[in-house]
Amino acid sequence: MEQQKAIPRELLAVVQYLRSKAELKTKTGVLEGKRHDYFKGKAAIKALLSPSYAKIHPSSSPPITDEAAATALLNTIIPYAFFLRVERTTQSIAGAKVLQINPTQFFDGESYYAWLYDGNQLMVIAGAALMVLVVLAGVMFPLWPMSLRIGVWYLSMAALGFVGLFFVIAIIRLILYIITWIAVSPGIWLFPNLFEDVGFVDSFIPLWSWDIPPPKKVKKSKAEKQAEKEQKKANKKNKLTNGAPDAAAASSGNDTPAKED
């Protein structure tokens, strides 16, 4: 689009941040027969107020201090057509909402905006080129030097050995848990963090631990929740009633006529 080419560099940095680095929560919709990602305005405002944006703005992007400043900045980007205000219709195509461009274009937190910009394509092009090179290298494997073929064979055997070792550890730890669960309940796990969402080294720390279940959260009954709500309401009423005499006394003191000399 011609409008996109005319955008200033500092605003382009904001657009690229929102499209590639801000991790906006987006959904897929159908706009004029094509699929486009769209997002809610308040998600973009929140992204501009995040610490990650604060790290990039000193060098290339305008600083943002509050929601009003974020909304004003996003309003200045609208004319360049990187994203446009849209309305969601009741129709759907293959699970994607059909979108319509709103004739009134402005930015606010409660509206939806469809991306008309796919972001920086450099990484996509580089990835595609790398895939082509990998395929060509695989096809030309018979022409490789013997030393290179032997090196690849050793690497593949090492990778298979690592995967096999992982499965062996998983089976051994399961057998050990079953034995210890029968003999000395609640059982012992070898490498308890092996399948947890942690780093590679942390997956093997500690070496073992007892299988102690986490404490269960006690759910409050409906009666207890209702009692808490009533208590909060009572506290608010007490604050209001306690504040009323003070306000009345202050007003009466202000209304007392001054004595004449």
N, C-alpha and C positions, 0 to 999 in steps of 0.2 A: 504493500500500500504506500502511496505517496505521502500520506500524513505521517506514517511511521518513520520515514527517512528524514523528516524535518525536526524530529524531537531533539532537544538539547542533550548534551552528554550527561549532565547531572541527573536529569529525569530518566534517561535510558538506564542508568545504574540502578535506579529505584525499581524500574520495570523488571530488569534482569534479576534483581534480588527477590522480588515477589514471585517471579516465574520459576526460578531455579533453586534458590537458597532458603526461602522463607518456609517451605513445606506447608503451603496453604492447603487447607482441607477442601478438596474439589470433588465435584461430581461430573458425570458425563451426560451431556444433553445433545439434542439434534437441533441445529440452527441452519435453516435454509438448505436442508438435505444433507448436511455434513455434521460429523460428530465434533463437539467442542467441549473442553473442560470449562466449568463455570464455578464460581465461588460466591460466598455472601460477603457483603461489604465490611461487616464488622470483623471478619477474619483478616482482611487486609489491614485494617486499622490496628488490630492487635499485633500483627506482624511488624508494623512500622514502630510500634512502641516497645518491641522486644529488645533485649540486650544484643542479639545478633545483628540487628540493624544499626544499633549504636556503634558497633565496631567498624562498620564500613563507611558511615557517613562523614567522618572527618576528612577523608581524602577525596570523595567523589559525589556525595549525596547530601541534600539539605538536612539539617538537624530537625528532629521532631521532639517536642516537649509534652504535648498532650493530644487528646483525641481531635480537638478542633484543628490543630496544625496538621495532623495526619489526613483528616478529611479534606482540608484545603489543598494539600499537596496532591492527593489523588484526583481531585477535581481538575487540577491543571494538566493531568495526564489524559483525561477523557478525550479531548479534541484530537489526539494523535492516534486514536483507534487501536490501541493495543488491547484494550478490553472495552466492552460496551454494555450498557445497562439493558437487561433483558427481563422478560416476564415468562414465568413457567405456565404452560397451558395444562389442561387436563389430559391431553393426548400423550401417548408413549409409543416409542418404536424400539422394539427389542429391549425393553426395560429402561430405556433412556427417555427422559422427559423432552417433549418438543418445546423449544424456546422461540420466543419472538422478540425482536429488537424493539425496545420501548422508544417511541418518538421523542420523549423528553429525556435528555441525557444530562445527568448530574450524578454525583457520588454521595451516598449516605450508607449508614451501617446496616439498614434493614433491606436493601435491595440486592438483587443478584446481578452478577456481571460475568459475561462469557469472554473467554480468552480468544483473541484473534492473532495471537503471537505464540509461536512454538518454542521460543527461547533460543539460546545459542546452540547452533547445530554443529559446532566444531567437534564436540565429543562424539556425537552420533556418527559423523563422517569418519572420524579416526577409528571408532569401533568397527564400522563396516569395512574399512580398509584392512584392519587387523584380521578380521574374520576371513577376508579373501586371501590374505597372505597365509593364514593357517591352513586353509583348504588347499591352496597350491602346494604348500610344503608337504602336506599329507599325500597328495597325489604324486609328488615327485620323490617319495620316500625310496623307491628302488634306485634312484640316482644318487642318493646320499653317499658320502664316503663311509667306509666300513667303521672307522673310529667313531663317527657321529652316530651311526646306527647302534653300536655297542653301548655308547653313553646313554642313548634314549632307552635302550632295553634295561639298563641298570636302574635308571630313574623310575621306570614303570614298575619294576619289581619292588623297589623301595616303597613306592606309593601303595602297591597291593599289600605289602607286608605290614605297613602302618595301619591300613584298614582292617586287615585280619587280626592284628594285635588288639585293636579297639574292640572287636567283637569278642575276642577271647576274654578280655578284661570284663566286659559286660556280662558274659556267661558265668565267669568265676564269682563275681560279686553277687549275682543272683543266687547261685548255689550256696555261697557262704551265708547270705541273709536267711535263706530257708532253714539251713542247719541251726544257726544261732537263734532264729525265731522259735524253733521247736525246743531247743535246749535251754537257752537263757533269754526268754522274752524280755523286751520287745524286739530283739534282733539287732544285728550289727551290719551297717552298710560299709563296704569298701569303696573309697573315693566317693563320698556322699554327694559331692558337687559335680559329678561327671556329666550329668545331663542338665545341669542348671545353666541359666543364661549368664555366664561369667567368662572371663578370659581363659586362654588355653592353660596357662600355669595354674590359675585358681581352680580349674576343674579337678586338679589332683591334690588339692589342699582342703581339708586335712586328709590324712591317710585313711582314717576310719572314724565312725561315730555311731552312737546308738540311734535307733529309729524312734525318736521321740516325736510324737505328733504335735503340731502347733496348737496352742490353746484355742479353744472354740470361743467365738464371740457370743456373748449372751444377748439374745434379742429381747428388746423390751416389748412388753405386752401392749395392747392397744389402750388398756386402762392407764398404764404408767405414762404412755405418751400423752394421753388426754390430760392427765393430772399435771404433767409438766407444762403443757400449753396454758392450762388454767392458772398455774402458778405465775407464769410469765405475764399473763394478762393482769393478774392481781398486782404484781410488782409495778407494772406500768401505771395502773390506777393510783397506787400509793404514791408514786413519784409525782403524778399530776396533782393529787390532792395536797401533798406536802408542799408543792411549789406554789399553789394558789394563795395561801395566806401570806407567804413571803412577798409575792407580787402585789397583793392588796396592800400590805403594810408599806411597801416601797411607794406605791402610787399615792396612798394617803399622806405619806410624808412629803411627797412632792407637791401635793395640793394644799398643804398648810400655808396660809397667807403669811407673808413676812411682816414682822412687827414694825410699826412706824416709829421713827425716832422722835 
